[in-house]
Amino acid sequence: MGAGEIDLVKIIFEAGIIVKCVLGLLLLSSVFSWAVILKKKKQYQTANKLNGEFLSIFRMGGNFSEIFDKCNHLPNSPIRRMFLEGHYELRRVRDSQSDSTTAFKTYLEHFGIDGIERALDKGAVIARVEMEEGLSALASIGSVTPFVGLFGTVWGIINSFTGLAKGGGTLELVAPGIAEALVATAFGLFAAIPAVWFYNHYQARLSKIEGDMECFAQDFINTVQRFVSK
């Protein structure tokens, strides 16, 4: 290794026990963060794909029972979950009216579609909770790890200047301690930056999915209202 180059491995192995613990904690945080990032990437890609497949079936038309049968083979997606909750609520209302189409329409005209809207909201909430799972961990890692790294840096610098205060210290003796201290800050940023970036990225993707879910809820309600007005 040439002069002036950094031997990071040597710095880590020669670090004090506290700094080593800090570095280990930051490394574990980074590994966990990337595990969440990769898991959410797959989840969001699958959700968008399945939402698209379901919407293709929904927009082909037909009554809700036909749509239910056609999409029965599809895995759950956020929008399909909303459809199932709305469809089940419609079936419960219809069954309570002795399966009479006239009585069913009369019930909806008199009592409105508040129950169906609540059912759609329930499906949206369940889907949103699943899509948000893990994002809070990314936010926590992104906000906390820089401070953990800073703690390691402060501790390392304190040790370095404590040794210098005892006398006889030179820059060559103090520099390794300062270097190991600054490595802790670097590790903290290494863990925090991807976590913050991907947290914001997935929040943006979640907002888009929520927009699609809201549009679907309106389409579902409009379909019910057209059925009532026939």
N, C-alpha and C positions, 0 to 999 in steps of 0.2 A: 504494500500500500504506500503510495507516494505521500510526500509531506503535505500536510494540510487536509488530507482526506479524513473522513469520519469513519471510525470503526464502531458502528452502532452496536454490534453484538458484544464487543468488548466493554463498551460503556454500560450496557444493560447488565452484564454479568458482574461488573465491578460496582454496581450501584448498591446503596444501602438497603436494608431489609424493608423499610417503609416505602422507599421509591419502587422497589421490586413489587411489593404488594399493590401499589397504585398501578403500575404498568400491567400487572396481571389482571386486575379488575377491569382496566380499560380494554385490554385485549379480549376478555370474555364479553364485555359489552359490545365490542365491534363485531365479534362472531355472531352473537345473538341478533344484533341489528341486521346483519346481512342475511341471516336465516329468515327473519321477518320480511325483509325486502323481497327476497326471492319467492317466498310463499305468497305475498300479496300480489306480486307480478303475475304469477300463475292464476291466482283467484280472479283478478280483474280481467285478465285476458279471457278466461273461461266465462265469466259473467257477461261480458260484451258479446261473445260468440253465441251463447245460449239465449241471451235477450234478442239478438237478431233473428235466430231461428224461430223463436216463439212468435215474435212480431210478424214474421212472414206468414205464419199459419193464421194468426189473428186477423191480419188484414185481407186474407183471402175471403173473409166473410163467413156466413153461416151463423146458426145460433150458438149459444154458449156450450150447449151439450156436445155439439159437433166439434167445436174447437177443443173442448176438454178431451174428447176421444182422440183427436188428431195429435194433440201435444202430450198425450199420456206417456209416451215413450221417452220424452225429453227429461233430462235431470232438472232439478230445481234451479231457477235463476231468479234474480230479484223481481223481474216483471211477471214471470210465471207464478211466483209465490203470491203476488198481489192478485192475479187472476183467480187462482185457486180459492183464496179467501173470499173474494167477491162472488165467485160462482157458488161456493158452499152456502154463503148467506142467502143468495137468491133461491137455492134449492130448499133451504129451511123455510123461507117465506112461502114458497110455492106449496111445499108439503103441508104447511099449516093451513092452507086454503083448500084442502082436499083435492089438490092437483087440478083445480078449475082455473082455466086461463082467464075467464072473466073476473072471478073473485081475486085472482092474483093481480090483475091490472087495477081493480078497484082498491085493493090494499095499498098498492104503490101510489095511486092517485091521492088517497086520503092521508096516508102516513108518510108520504115522501120517500126519499131514498137515503135518508140519514144513516140507516143501519148498513146499507151497502157501502156508503162512503166510509163509515167507521171500519168496516171489514177490510176495505182497500187500504186504509191507513194502518191497520194492524199488520197486514202483509208487508207494507212499506217499512214499518218500524222493525219488524223481524229481519227483513233483508238488510236494512241499514246497519243494525247491530252486528250482523255477520260481516258486512263489508268493512266496518270500522274496527273490527277486532285486530289488535296488534298495532294499530296506528298510535295509540296512546303510549305504547312502549317506545316507539321511534321518537315521539316527541320528548319523552323523558330522557332518553339517551342523548338526544341532541342538545337538551338544555343543561343536563347535569354533568356529562363527561368533561366539558371544558373546565369546570370548577374542580373536578377531581384531579385532572391533570395539573391545574394551577396549584392545588394543595401539594402535590408531589414536587412541583417546582419550588415552592416556598420552603418546604421541608429540606430539600436538597441544598438550597442556597443558605439556609440557616446553618446546616451542618458545615458547609464550606467556610463560612465566615467565622463560625465558632472555632474551627481549627486554625484559621488565620489569626484570630484574637489571642491564641495561646503563644504566639510569637514564633519567629523562625519560618513563617510561611512565605512562599514565593508564588508568583503567578503560575508557574509550572505545576505546583502542588495544588493550587486552588482550582485551576481551570477544569480538571476532570470532574470535580464535584459539581461545578456550575453546569458543565455539559450534561451530566446525568440528570440534573434538575430540569434543564430545558427540554430534554427528551420526554419527560412526563407531559409537558404542555403539548408537544408535538403529537404524542399518542392520543391525548384528549381531543385535539382537533381532528385527528385521523378517524376517531370513532364518531365525533359529532357531525362533521360536515356531510357525509353520506346520509346519516339518519335524518338530518334536517331537510336536505334536498328531496329525498324520497318521500318524507312525510308530506311536504308541500305538493309534490307530484301526485301522490295518491289522493290527497284531499281534492285536487283539481279533477282527477278522474272520477272520484266519488260524487262530486257536484254534477258532473255530466250525467252519470247514471241516475242520480236523483231527479235531474231534469227529465230524463226519459221516463222515469217512473211516474212523475207528475203528469206528463203528457198522456201516458197510458191510462191513468186514472180518469182523466177527462174523457178520453175515447170510450172507456168502459161505461161511464155514467151516461154519455150521449147515446150509446147503443141501447141502454136500458130505457132511457126516455123516449127514444124513437119507437121502441116496442110498446110502451104504454100508450103512446099517442095514436097507434094504428087503430 
